[in-house]
Amino acid sequence: MRLLSVMRMGVLASSGWLALAALLWQHYGFLWAMLAVVLWAALLRLFQQAVLKHAEALARRGHDG
């Protein structure tokens, strides 16, 4: 999978999490919205680490070939 398409999927998923947080805040209050934002931040961190590893693997493969 191309690195750019992986990053696009991450942006799309991020906007969904933020929309979820806004809806939670509107219907259930601040604490539920904050929980969604904290969970989103943790998942975003994992996603960034995975993208970095993917980019490094692509760079290594380019130098080896």
VENRACOR-V906866 format. One line per field, one symbol per residue. phi: phi as a letter, one per 40 degrees, with the letter a starting at -180 (. if undefined). burial: + if it has 9 or more other ideal C-beta (glycine too) atoms within 8 Angstrom, else -. A space follows every 10 residues. Layout:
phi->???
burial->???
This chain:
phi->.ccccccccc cccccccccc ccccccbbhc cccccccccc cccccccccc cccccccccc ccccc
burial->--+--++--+ --++--++-+ ++-++----- -++++++-++ --++--++-- +--++--+-- -----
